[in-house]
Amino acid sequence: MRASANLGTDSVSVSPGSTVTVPVTVRNSGDTVEAYRIEVLGEPADWAVTEPAEITLYPAGSETVTVTFAPPRSPRVTAGERPFGVRVVPSEHPDATVVQEGVLTIEPFSEVTAQLQPGSQSGRRQGRYRIDTDNHGNVAEELAFAAADGTDQVTFALRPAALLAANGTRAETRLTVKARRWLWWGPSREFPFTAEVQPAGGRLLAMEGVFVQKPIISAGLLKLLAALLALLLALLALWFGLVRPAVKTAAKEAVDQNTAQQKAAQEAEFATTPPDPTPTPAATGGSGTQGGAPGAGQQSAGAGAGPGGNGPGEQFSAAITFRTNKAGSAERSYTVPAKQTFLLTDFLVDNVQGDEGTLRVTANGVPVVTYALENFRNQDYHSVTPIRVPAGAKVSMQVACRTPGTPANATAATQCRESLYLNGLMQKTK
């Protein structure tokens, strides 16, 4: 044997963040001068320092070296026993290595911190908080949570109310603070409270927080409602004072204008109607003479609405709407009923999609207008002299669709879509 080693103690304990030393006596049992290297084995080697790390001994000589253990104060250094070894390696005869074993005990320590997030919360009935608890110790901690206020005006809910936090971890607990009553109006109310974290066998941690209860009807909302009410009253006053009379006046003027146009059209129609060739009987007087006959005959001739007419007729309207495939054409018609005559005074052509193509309107087979669809979205036509469409005849719309358009706020259409709205007078015929 070239060397021997003896530990001053084979079992030591140390608190993380402090140090402990173990003396090691090395003896040269050989007959030559030998250099020795001292090494620490096991997990504690990361925290160990040997002084000196190398020594030289004469035959039968000995020297004591010191091994110092200094584990850091960290949650990663878990409390418990750690076996270690001290190895003495001769430089000239490494096969004569000697190892002495011992046990290093890491003592437990507790270090728990807690924080309330946020410190202040507001709401109409409740506020939500979070308690962040960090275990900086090297042992797991059993934690209990509680909350209280001095007024008993709020209630508390903790989820969870207790837990086990491993060393080096963060635990989160949800805290809900709820007012016992609603606050309908008035200034906000503050409820201070205390949240507590109690480690098992450790120091109680207390955190201060505030819940601010807001009124349901705030001062700002009252001002807004008052402003909206004032605006509504102003709009009502504007409507009844200015807009409504103007609308009624404009509507009356439009009706009067339309009536005047219809009357003018009827008079023009009556004026172009030839008089009835049948003599009109004269009114007889008491002496048997034809008193007032000329005047009576003229009135009878002007009373008719046209050939075979029984009066000016009644207002009438009709609509034609249909779709046309792309690159196709189609036609739809309105047929005048039997024993009726349609006096067409105006019509409206509607191209709501903005299609492209050609549109033609005919009455009794006679073309009235031809439009290029891409030139309009809607187009109205007025005739001072009504277009006469006899019974059985048709008012038709022919559409040749080249490209369907795109409706407002929609995707592109796959078919053309047009409408024709007719308006005029419908007369009964004899």
Backbone hydrogen bonds in HBPLUS format (Angstrom, degrees):
<---DONOR---> <-ACCEPTOR-->    atom                        ^
c    i                          cat <-CA-CA->   ^        H-A-AA   ^      H-
h    n   atom  resd res      DA  || num        DHA   H-A  angle D-A-AA Bond
n    s   type  num  typ     dist DA aas  dist angle  dist       angle   num
A0029-SER N   A0002-ARG O   3.14 MM  27  4.98 141.7  2.29 109.5 116.2     1
A0004-SER N   A0027-ARG O   3.04 MM  23  5.26 141.4  2.20 142.4 149.8     2
A0027-ARG N   A0004-SER O   2.91 MM  23  5.26 158.3  1.95 149.6 153.9     3
A0006-ASN N   A0025-THR O   2.97 MM  19  5.20 145.4  2.09 137.6 148.6     4
A0025-THR N   A0006-ASN O   2.89 MM  19  5.20 161.6  1.92 152.7 154.2     5
A0008-GLY N   A0023-PRO O   2.61 MM  15  4.94 152.3  1.68 165.8 160.0     6
A0103-VAL N   A0010-ASP O   2.79 MM  93  6.11 147.2  1.90 135.9 145.0     7
A0012-VAL N   A0103-VAL O   3.02 MM  91  6.49 159.0  2.06 164.3 171.1     8
A0105-THR N   A0012-VAL O   2.79 MM  93  6.18 160.3  1.83 147.4 154.3     9
A0014-VAL N   A0105-THR O   2.90 MM  91  6.33 152.1  1.98 170.6 174.5    10
A0107-GLU N   A0014-VAL O   2.95 MM  93  5.87 173.4  1.95 148.1 149.0    11
A0018-SER N   A0015-SER O   2.95 MM   3  5.67 149.6  2.04 151.7 153.1    12
A0017-GLY N   A0071-PRO O   2.81 MM  54  6.04 169.3  1.82 158.0 154.6    13
A0020-VAL N   A0069-PHE O   2.96 MM  49  5.33 143.3  2.09 144.8 155.6    14
A0069-PHE N   A0020-VAL O   2.73 MM  49  5.33 171.2  1.74 168.3 167.2    15
A0022-VAL N   A0067-VAL O   2.73 MM  45  5.12 150.8  1.81 146.7 157.0    16
A0067-VAL N   A0022-VAL O   2.96 MM  45  5.12 167.8  1.97 141.8 145.8    17
A0024-VAL N   A0065-VAL O   2.79 MM  41  5.25 163.1  1.82 160.1 162.0    18
A0065-VAL N   A0024-VAL O   2.76 MM  41  5.25 160.2  1.79 160.2 158.0    19
A0026-VAL N   A0063-GLU O   2.80 MM  37  5.46 174.8  1.81 159.6 158.1    20
A0063-GLU N   A0026-VAL O   2.87 MM  37  5.46 150.1  1.95 152.4 162.4    21
A0028-ASN N   A0061-GLY O   2.78 MM  33  5.46 167.9  1.79 168.9 172.7    22
A0060-ALA N   A0028-ASN O   2.92 MM  32  5.17 138.8  2.10 143.2 150.6    23
A0034-GLU N   A0057-LEU O   2.99 MM  23  5.56 164.0  2.01 158.9 161.5    24
A0057-LEU N   A0034-GLU O   2.85 MM  23  5.56 165.6  1.87 164.7 163.9    25
A0091-SER N   A0035-ALA O   2.80 MM  56  5.50 161.1  1.84 161.3 160.1    26
A0036-TYR N   A0055-ILE O   2.66 MM  19  5.32 166.8  1.68 162.7 166.3    27
A0055-ILE N   A0036-TYR O   2.94 MM  19  5.32 154.6  2.01 145.7 154.1    28
A0037-ARG N   A0089-VAL O   2.94 MM  52  5.12 158.7  1.98 137.3 143.8    29
A0089-VAL N   A0037-ARG O   2.90 MM  52  5.12 168.3  1.91 148.6 152.5    30
A0038-ILE N   A0053-ALA O   2.88 MM  15  5.34 176.6  1.88 158.7 159.8    31
A0039-GLU N   A0087-ARG O   2.85 MM  48  5.07 162.5  1.88 150.5 156.4    32
A0087-ARG N   A0039-GLU O   2.73 MM  48  5.07 162.2  1.76 151.9 157.1    33
A0041-LEU N   A0085-GLY O   2.66 MM  44  4.76 164.8  1.68 146.0 148.7    34
A0085-GLY N   A0041-LEU O   3.24 MM  44  4.76 154.2  2.31 117.3 119.1    35
A0045-ALA N   A0042-GLY O   3.04 MM   3  5.65 157.8  2.09 115.3 122.4    36
A0046-ASP N   A0043-GLU O   3.18 MM   3  6.17 167.8  2.19 130.1 131.2    37
A0047-TRP N   A0044-PRO O   2.92 MM   3  5.41 150.2  2.01 112.4 121.3    38
A0048-ALA N   A0045-ALA O   3.34 MM   3  4.91 165.2  2.36  96.6 100.9    39
A0070-ALA N   A0047-TRP O   2.90 MM  23  5.20 154.7  1.96 136.2 144.3    40
A0049-VAL N   A0068-THR O   2.89 MM  19  5.21 143.2  2.03 138.9 150.8    41
A0068-THR N   A0049-VAL O   2.85 MM  19  5.21 170.6  1.86 151.6 153.7    42
A0051-GLU N   A0066-THR O   2.92 MM  15  5.34 160.5  1.96 152.0 158.5    43
A0066-THR N   A0051-GLU O   2.95 MM  15  5.34 174.4  1.95 145.3 146.3    44
A0061-GLY N   A0058-TYR O   2.86 MM   3  5.11 155.0  1.92 136.3 134.6    45
A0074-SER N   A0072-PRO O   3.04 MM   2  5.59 117.8  2.45 108.6  92.0    46
A0077-VAL N   A0074-SER O   3.06 MM   3  5.58 157.6  2.12 113.5 120.0    47
A0079-ALA N   A0138-ASN O   3.34 MM  59  5.85 162.3  2.37 139.1 138.8    48
A0080-GLY N   A0106-ILE O   3.03 MM  26  5.12 154.0  2.10 129.2 136.5    49
A0106-ILE N   A0080-GLY O   2.75 MM  26  5.12 173.3  1.75 151.4 149.0    50
A0082-ARG N   A0104-LEU O   2.62 MM  22  5.03 149.2  1.71 146.3 157.6    51
A0104-LEU N   A0082-ARG O   2.80 MM  22  5.03 176.0  1.80 145.1 145.7    52
A0084-PHE N   A0102-GLY O   2.89 MM  18  5.42 165.6  1.91 147.2 146.8    53
A0102-GLY N   A0084-PHE O   2.91 MM  18  5.42 162.8  1.94 148.5 149.5    54
A0086-VAL N   A0100-GLN O   2.70 MM  14  5.20 159.4  1.74 155.2 162.5    55
A0100-GLN N   A0086-VAL O   2.88 MM  14  5.20 160.1  1.92 144.5 149.6    56
A0088-VAL N   A0098-VAL O   2.68 MM  10  5.14 166.8  1.70 162.4 167.2    57
A0098-VAL N   A0088-VAL O   2.95 MM  10  5.14 161.5  1.98 147.0 151.9    58
A0096-ALA N   A0093-HIS O   2.96 MM   3  5.77 166.7  1.98 126.3 130.1    59
A0138-ASN N   A0109-PHE O   3.25 MM  29  6.03 152.6  2.33 153.1 159.1    60
A0136-HIS N   A0111-GLU O   2.71 MM  25  5.07 144.7  1.83 170.7 176.9    61
A0113-THR N   A0134-ASP O   3.04 MM  21  5.32 162.2  2.07 151.3 156.9    62
A0134-ASP N   A0113-THR O   2.81 MM  21  5.32 155.6  1.87 151.7 159.9    63
A0115-GLN N   A0132-ASP O   2.92 MM  17  5.29 140.4  2.07 139.1 151.7    64
A0132-ASP N   A0115-GLN O   2.93 MM  17  5.29 160.7  1.97 161.4 160.6    65
A0117-GLN N   A0130-ARG O   2.75 MM  13  5.04 162.7  1.78 155.5 161.0    66
A0130-ARG N   A0117-GLN O   2.63 MM  13  5.04 144.0  1.76 148.8 161.4    67
A0210-VAL N   A0119-GLY O   3.02 MM  91  6.49 148.1  2.12 153.9 162.8    68
A0121-GLN N   A0210-VAL O   3.13 MM  89  6.61 154.3  2.20 158.4 165.8    69
A0212-VAL N   A0121-GLN O   2.86 MM  91  6.17 166.4  1.88 154.5 159.2    70
A0123-GLY N   A0212-VAL O   3.03 MM  89  6.53 147.7  2.14 161.6 166.9    71
A0214-LYS N   A0123-GLY O   2.85 MM  91  5.63 158.4  1.89 127.6 135.0    72
A0179-ALA N   A0125-ARG O   2.80 MM  54  5.48 167.8  1.82 172.4 176.2    73
A0127-GLY N   A0177-VAL O   2.82 MM  50  5.28 154.6  1.88 152.3 161.1    74
A0177-VAL N   A0127-GLY O   2.92 MM  50  5.28 166.1  1.94 159.3 162.9    75
A0129-TYR N   A0175-LEU O   2.76 MM  46  5.00 161.5  1.79 160.8 164.8    76
A0175-LEU N   A0129-TYR O   3.05 MM  46  5.00 173.7  2.05 127.4 129.5    77
A0131-ILE N   A0173-THR O   2.84 MM  42  5.12 169.2  1.85 155.5 159.2    78
A0173-THR N   A0131-ILE O   3.06 MM  42  5.12 152.0  2.14 138.0 146.6    79
A0133-THR N   A0171-ALA O   2.89 MM  38  5.11 173.4  1.89 158.6 160.7    80
A0171-ALA N   A0133-THR O   2.74 MM  38  5.11 164.4  1.76 153.7 158.0    81
A0135-ASN N   A0169-THR O   3.01 MM  34  5.69 174.0  2.01 171.9 172.9    82
A0168-GLY N   A0135-ASN O   2.80 MM  33  5.41 145.7  1.91 148.0 157.5    83
A0141-GLU N   A0165-ALA O   2.83 MM  24  5.22 163.3  1.86 149.5 151.8    84
A0165-ALA N   A0141-GLU O   2.80 MM  24  5.22 161.8  1.83 161.4 158.6    85
A0200-ALA N   A0142-GLU O   2.85 MM  58  5.39 138.1  2.02 154.5 166.0    86
A0143-LEU N   A0163-LEU O   2.83 MM  20  5.45 172.9  1.83 172.7 174.5    87
A0163-LEU N   A0143-LEU O   2.99 MM  20  5.45 153.3  2.07 147.2 154.6    88
A0144-ALA N   A0198-GLN O   3.06 MM  54  5.09 148.7  2.16 124.4 134.2    89
A0198-GLN N   A0144-ALA O   2.80 MM  54  5.09 167.4  1.82 155.9 160.1    90
A0145-PHE N   A0161-ALA O   2.84 MM  16  5.16 166.8  1.85 158.3 154.8    91
A0146-ALA N   A0196-GLU O   3.06 MM  50  5.12 151.3  2.15 139.2 141.5    92
A0196-GLU N   A0146-ALA O   2.73 MM  50  5.12 170.1  1.74 155.2 154.2    93
A0148-ALA N   A0194-THR O   2.98 MM  46  5.50 149.8  2.07 147.1 156.8    94
A0194-THR N   A0148-ALA O   2.84 MM  46  5.50 165.1  1.86 165.9 170.9    95
A0180-ARG N   A0153-GLN O   3.01 MM  27  5.83 160.1  2.05 158.7 152.8    96
A0155-THR N   A0178-LYS O   2.78 MM  23  5.26 155.8  1.84 147.7 155.0    97
A0178-LYS N   A0155-THR O   3.01 MM  23  5.26 164.3  2.03 146.3 151.3    98
A0157-ALA N   A0176-THR O   3.01 MM  19  5.13 138.6  2.19 140.7 150.8    99
A0176-THR N   A0157-ALA O   2.93 MM  19  5.13 159.7  1.97 146.9 153.7   100
A0159-ARG N   A0174-ARG O   2.95 MM  15  5.17 154.3  2.02 146.8 153.9   101
A0174-ARG N   A0159-ARG O   2.94 MM  15  5.17 165.3  1.96 144.3 139.4   102
A0169-THR N   A0166-ALA O   3.27 MM   3  5.71 134.9  2.49 142.8 136.2   103
A0216-ILE N   A0183-LEU O   2.78 MM  33  6.29 145.8  1.90 148.1 158.7   104
A0217-ILE N   A0184-TRP O   2.79 MM  33  5.83 165.7  1.81 155.4 160.2   105
A0189-ARG N   A0213-GLN O   3.00 MM  24  5.16 156.5  2.06 144.4 149.8   106
A0213-GLN N   A0189-ARG O   2.70 MM  24  5.16 154.2  1.77 162.8 164.1   107
A0191-PHE N   A0211-PHE O   2.77 MM  20  5.10 151.4  1.85 146.6 156.4   108
A0211-PHE N   A0191-PHE O   3.01 MM  20  5.10 163.5  2.04 128.8 133.8   109
A0193-PHE N   A0209-GLY O   2.89 MM  16  5.39 161.2  1.92 148.6 148.9   110
A0209-GLY N   A0193-PHE O   2.98 MM  16  5.39 165.8  2.00 154.1 152.8   111
A0195-ALA N   A0207-MET O   2.80 MM  12  5.12 162.2  1.84 155.9 159.3   112
A0207-MET N   A0195-ALA O   2.75 MM  12  5.12 152.7  1.83 157.1 164.7   113
A0197-VAL N   A0205-LEU O   2.79 MM   8  5.03 155.6  1.85 148.3 155.7   114
A0205-LEU N   A0197-VAL O   2.84 MM   8  5.03 171.8  1.84 156.4 158.2   115
A0202-GLY N   A0199-PRO O   3.08 MM   3  4.92 170.1  2.09 116.6 115.4   116
A0222-LEU N   A0218-SER O   3.05 MM   4  6.39 156.6  2.10 149.8 156.0   117
A0223-LYS N   A0219-ALA O   3.03 MM   4  6.29 158.1  2.07 147.5 153.2   118
A0224-LEU N   A0220-GLY O   2.92 MM   4  6.18 154.1  1.99 144.7 152.3   119
A0225-LEU N   A0221-LEU O   2.86 MM   4  6.12 161.8  1.89 153.7 157.9   120
A0226-ALA N   A0222-LEU O   2.94 MM   4  6.14 157.7  1.99 147.5 153.8   121
A0227-ALA N   A0223-LYS O   2.88 MM   4  6.12 155.7  1.94 147.3 154.1   122
A0228-LEU N   A0224-LEU O   2.86 MM   4  6.13 157.8  1.91 151.4 157.6   123
A0229-LEU N   A0225-LEU O   2.89 MM   4  6.08 156.0  1.95 147.1 153.6   124
A0230-ALA N   A0226-ALA O   2.93 MM   4  6.16 159.4  1.97 148.0 153.5   125
A0231-LEU N   A0227-ALA O   2.90 MM   4  6.13 154.2  1.96 145.7 153.2   126
A0232-LEU N   A0228-LEU O   2.85 MM   4  6.09 154.6  1.92 146.6 153.7   127
A0233-LEU N   A0229-LEU O   2.93 MM   4  6.20 160.8  1.97 151.3 156.1   128
A0234-ALA N   A0230-ALA O   2.93 MM   4  6.15 154.7  2.00 144.6 151.9   129
A0235-LEU N   A0231-LEU O   2.88 MM   4  6.15 155.0  1.94 148.6 155.3   130
A0236-LEU N   A0232-LEU O   2.89 MM   4  6.15 156.6  1.94 150.0 156.6   131
A0237-ALA N   A0233-LEU O   2.89 MM   4  6.12 161.1  1.93 148.8 154.0   132
A0238-LEU N   A0234-ALA O   2.87 MM   4  6.11 155.1  1.93 145.7 152.9   133
A0239-TRP N   A0235-LEU O   2.82 MM   4  6.03 152.1  1.90 145.2 153.1   134
A0240-PHE N   A0236-LEU O   2.92 MM   4  6.12 177.2  1.92 161.0 160.0   135
A0241-GLY N   A0237-ALA O   2.79 MM   4  5.62 143.7  1.92 139.5 150.5   136
A0242-LEU N   A0238-LEU O   2.87 MM   4  5.47 157.7  1.92 135.5 141.7   137
A0243-VAL N   A0238-LEU O   3.06 MM   5  6.39 161.5  2.10 149.7 154.1   138
A0244-ARG N   A0239-TRP O   2.66 MM   5  5.36 165.6  1.68 150.9 153.8   139
A0246-ALA N   A0242-LEU O   3.15 MM   4  6.24 156.0  2.21 145.3 152.6   140
A0247-VAL N   A0243-VAL O   2.78 MM   4  6.02 156.8  1.83 156.8 163.9   141
A0248-LYS N   A0244-ARG O   2.89 MM   4  6.09 164.4  1.91 156.0 160.1   142
A0249-THR N   A0245-PRO O   2.89 MM   4  6.03 157.7  1.94 145.2 151.6   143
A0250-ALA N   A0246-ALA O   2.86 MM   4  6.06 163.1  1.88 149.2 153.9   144
A0251-ALA N   A0247-VAL O   2.82 MM   4  5.99 159.5  1.86 150.1 156.2   145
A0252-LYS N   A0248-LYS O   2.88 MM   4  6.04 158.4  1.93 146.7 152.9   146
A0253-GLU N   A0249-THR O   2.88 MM   4  6.12 159.4  1.92 150.5 156.3   147
A0254-ALA N   A0250-ALA O   2.86 MM   4  6.08 154.5  1.93 145.4 152.8   148
A0255-VAL N   A0251-ALA O   2.87 MM   4  6.14 160.4  1.91 150.4 155.6   149
A0256-ASP N   A0252-LYS O   2.83 MM   4  6.04 163.5  1.86 151.1 156.0   150
A0257-GLN N   A0253-GLU O   2.81 MM   4  5.95 156.0  1.86 146.2 153.2   151
A0258-ASN N   A0254-ALA O   2.88 MM   4  6.08 160.0  1.92 148.8 154.2   152
A0259-THR N   A0255-VAL O   2.82 MM   4  6.02 158.5  1.86 150.3 156.8   153
A0260-ALA N   A0256-ASP O   2.82 MM   4  5.99 155.1  1.88 145.0 152.3   154
A0261-GLN N   A0257-GLN O   2.89 MM   4  6.14 154.5  1.95 147.1 153.9   155
A0262-GLN N   A0258-ASN O   2.92 MM   4  6.17 161.8  1.95 148.9 153.8   156
A0263-LYS N   A0259-THR O   2.84 MM   4  6.04 158.1  1.88 148.2 154.9   157
A0264-ALA N   A0260-ALA O   2.83 MM   4  6.01 157.8  1.87 146.9 153.3   158
A0265-ALA N   A0261-GLN O   2.83 MM   4  6.06 153.6  1.90 146.4 154.1   159
A0266-GLN N   A0262-GLN O   2.86 MM   4  6.11 158.1  1.91 148.7 154.6   160
A0267-GLU N   A0263-LYS O   2.83 MM   4  6.07 161.1  1.86 149.6 155.2   161
A0268-ALA N   A0264-ALA O   2.83 MM   4  6.03 152.8  1.91 143.3 151.2   162
A0269-GLU N   A0265-ALA O   2.85 MM   4  6.08 150.6  1.94 142.9 151.6   163
A0270-PHE N   A0266-GLN O   2.73 MM   4  6.02 159.3  1.77 152.9 158.8   164
A0271-ALA N   A0267-GLU O   2.78 MM   4  5.91 150.6  1.86 143.6 152.2   165
A0272-THR N   A0268-ALA O   3.14 MM   4  6.34 141.3  2.30 139.5 147.8   166
A0273-THR N   A0270-PHE O   3.15 MM   3  5.19 155.5  2.22 101.2 108.7   167
A0285-GLY N   A0289-THR O   3.33 MM   4  5.85 156.1  2.39 159.8 166.0   168
A0288-GLY N   A0285-GLY O   3.23 MM   3  5.30 158.6  2.28 101.8 108.3   169
A0291-GLY N   A0289-THR O   3.10 MM   2  5.78 129.5  2.37 104.8  90.5   170
A0296-ALA N   A0292-GLY O   3.31 MM   4  6.45 159.9  2.36 149.2 154.9   171
A0297-GLY N   A0293-ALA O   3.04 MM   4  6.21 156.9  2.10 156.4 161.9   172
A0298-GLN N   A0294-PRO O   3.19 MM   4  6.46 160.0  2.24 153.9 157.8   173
A0299-GLN N   A0295-GLY O   3.24 MM   4  6.47 161.2  2.28 150.1 154.4   174
A0300-SER N   A0296-ALA O   3.22 MM   4  6.40 155.4  2.29 146.8 152.7   175
A0301-ALA N   A0297-GLY O   3.20 MM   4  6.41 150.5  2.29 145.4 152.8   176
A0302-GLY N   A0298-GLN O   3.32 MM   4  6.59 145.2  2.45 145.3 153.2   177
A0303-ALA N   A0300-SER O   3.42 MM   3  5.32 152.9  2.50  97.2 104.7   178
A0309-GLY N   A0306-GLY O   2.98 MM   3  5.01 170.1  1.99 125.7 124.9   179
A0430-LYS N   A0308-GLY O   3.13 MM 122  5.32 141.1  2.29 136.3 147.8   180
A0314-GLU N   A0426-MET O   3.12 MM 112  5.35 160.4  2.16 134.8 133.6   181
A0426-MET N   A0314-GLU O   2.79 MM 112  5.35 158.1  1.84 149.0 154.9   182
A0316-PHE N   A0424-GLY O   2.75 MM 108  5.36 157.1  1.80 151.4 149.1   183
A0424-GLY N   A0316-PHE O   2.87 MM 108  5.36 149.6  1.97 161.6 164.1   184
A0318-ALA N   A0422-LEU O   3.11 MM 104  5.06 149.7  2.20 122.7 128.9   185
A0422-LEU N   A0318-ALA O   2.68 MM 104  5.06 163.9  1.71 155.7 160.7   186
A0320-ILE N   A0420-LEU O   2.73 MM 100  4.96 150.1  1.81 144.6 154.6   187
A0420-LEU N   A0320-ILE O   2.67 MM 100  4.96 149.9  1.76 146.1 156.2   188
A0322-PHE N   A0418-GLU O   3.29 MM  96  6.16 158.4  2.34 167.2 173.6   189
A0418-GLU N   A0322-PHE O   3.32 MM  96  6.16 158.6  2.37 174.8 170.4   190
A0324-THR N   A0416-CYS O   2.86 MM  92  5.00 151.0  1.94 134.5 141.8   191
A0416-CYS N   A0324-THR O   2.83 MM  92  5.00 156.9  1.88 161.1 156.0   192
A0328-GLY N   A0325-ASN O   3.00 MM   3  5.19 140.7  2.16 136.3 131.0   193
A0327-ALA N   A0401-CYS O   2.78 MM  74  5.33 127.2  2.06 127.9 142.7   194
A0401-CYS N   A0328-GLY O   2.81 MM  73  5.54 145.3  1.93 159.8 171.4   195
A0330-ALA N   A0399-VAL O   2.95 MM  69  5.53 149.2  2.05 150.2 160.2   196
A0399-VAL N   A0330-ALA O   2.89 MM  69  5.53 166.4  1.91 163.0 167.5   197
A0332-ARG N   A0397-MET O   3.13 MM  65  5.61 156.7  2.18 149.4 154.4   198
A0397-MET N   A0332-ARG O   2.88 MM  65  5.61 158.8  1.92 167.0 174.2   199
A0334-TYR N   A0395-VAL O   2.83 MM  61  5.20 149.9  1.92 140.0 149.7   200
A0395-VAL N   A0334-TYR O   2.83 MM  61  5.20 155.3  1.89 147.8 155.5   201
A0336-VAL N   A0393-ALA O   2.91 MM  57  5.73 164.4  1.94 168.0 173.3   202
A0392-GLY N   A0336-VAL O   2.85 MM  56  5.17 166.9  1.86 135.7 139.0   203
A0429-THR N   A0339-LYS O   3.09 MM  90  5.09 163.2  2.12 118.9 119.8   204
A0341-THR N   A0427-GLN O   2.76 MM  86  5.02 146.6  1.87 143.0 150.7   205
A0427-GLN N   A0341-THR O   2.78 MM  86  5.02 175.5  1.78 155.0 154.6   206
A0342-PHE N   A0389-VAL O   2.92 MM  47  5.04 163.2  1.94 156.9 151.6   207
A0389-VAL N   A0342-PHE O   2.81 MM  47  5.04 157.3  1.86 150.6 157.6   208
A0343-LEU N   A0425-LEU O   2.69 MM  82  5.00 176.1  1.70 163.9 164.4   209
A0425-LEU N   A0343-LEU O   2.94 MM  82  5.00 153.3  2.01 136.4 142.0   210
A0344-LEU N   A0387-ILE O   2.85 MM  43  4.85 159.5  1.89 148.8 141.9   211
A0387-ILE N   A0344-LEU O   2.79 MM  43  4.85 167.3  1.81 140.5 140.9   212
A0345-THR N   A0423-ASN O   3.13 MM  78  6.22 151.9  2.21 139.3 148.0   213
A0383-SER N   A0345-THR O   2.73 MM  38  5.17 154.1  1.79 174.8 170.1   214
A0346-ASP N   A0423-ASN O   3.24 MM  77  5.48 170.9  2.25 150.1 148.8   215
A0423-ASN N   A0346-ASP O   3.00 MM  77  5.48 129.5  2.26 172.1 170.9   216
A0347-PHE N   A0381-TYR O   2.90 MM  34  5.30 147.5  2.00 141.7 152.1   217
A0381-TYR N   A0347-PHE O   2.73 MM  34  5.30 155.9  1.78 165.2 170.5   218
A0348-LEU N   A0421-TYR O   2.88 MM  73  5.08 150.8  1.97 139.9 149.6   219
A0421-TYR N   A0348-LEU O   2.89 MM  73  5.08 166.5  1.91 151.3 155.9   220
A0349-VAL N   A0379-GLN O   2.71 MM  30  5.13 173.6  1.71 156.3 157.4   221
A0379-GLN N   A0349-VAL O   2.77 MM  30  5.13 155.6  1.83 149.9 157.9   222
A0350-ASP N   A0419-SER O   2.88 MM  69  5.04 168.4  1.90 147.6 150.0   223
A0419-SER N   A0350-ASP O   3.10 MM  69  5.04 151.3  2.18 140.4 146.3   224
A0351-ASN N   A0377-ARG O   2.43 MM  26  4.52 164.6  1.45 157.0 154.7   225
A0354-GLY N   A0351-ASN O   3.29 MM   3  5.67 150.3  2.38 108.0 116.2   226
A0356-GLU N   A0403-THR O   2.81 MM  47  4.97 156.6  1.86 152.9 158.9   227
A0402-ARG N   A0356-GLU O   2.86 MM  46  5.49 156.3  1.92 144.4 146.7   228
A0403-THR N   A0356-GLU O   3.07 MM  47  4.97 163.2  2.10 129.4 132.3   229
A0373-LEU N   A0357-GLY O   2.96 MM  16  5.16 153.4  2.03 121.5 128.8   230
A0358-THR N   A0400-ALA O   2.99 MM  42  5.12 155.3  2.05 138.9 146.8   231
A0400-ALA N   A0358-THR O   2.85 MM  42  5.12 164.7  1.88 153.5 157.5   232
A0359-LEU N   A0371-TYR O   2.91 MM  12  5.14 162.8  1.93 150.3 153.1   233
A0371-TYR N   A0359-LEU O   2.71 MM  12  5.14 165.8  1.73 159.1 163.9   234
A0360-ARG N   A0398-GLN O   2.87 MM  38  5.18 156.4  1.92 149.6 156.5   235
A0398-GLN N   A0360-ARG O   2.88 MM  38  5.18 161.7  1.92 151.4 157.3   236
A0361-VAL N   A0369-VAL O   2.96 MM   8  5.44 165.2  1.98 155.6 159.1   237
A0368-VAL N   A0361-VAL O   2.68 MM   7  5.49 165.7  1.69 157.5 156.0   238
A0369-VAL N   A0361-VAL O   3.36 MM   8  5.44 150.5  2.45 133.1 141.1   239
A0362-THR N   A0396-SER O   3.02 MM  34  5.26 158.2  2.07 138.5 145.0   240
A0396-SER N   A0362-THR O   2.89 MM  34  5.26 153.0  1.96 145.7 154.4   241
A0363-ALA N   A0366-VAL O   2.88 MM   3  5.23 158.4  1.93 145.5 146.0   242
A0366-VAL N   A0363-ALA O   3.00 MM   3  5.23 164.2  2.02 111.5 115.3   243
A0364-ASN N   A0394-LYS O   2.74 MM  30  5.20 171.8  1.74 160.8 163.6   244
A0375-ASN N   A0372-ALA O   3.01 MM   3  5.71 165.1  2.03 123.4 128.0   245
A0376-PHE N   A0373-LEU O   3.31 MM   3  6.01 177.1  2.31 123.8 124.0   246
A0393-ALA N   A0390-PRO O   3.11 MM   3  5.62 158.3  2.16 128.7 134.3   247
A0413-ALA N   A0405-GLY O   3.00 MM   8  5.94 164.0  2.03 156.9 161.7   248
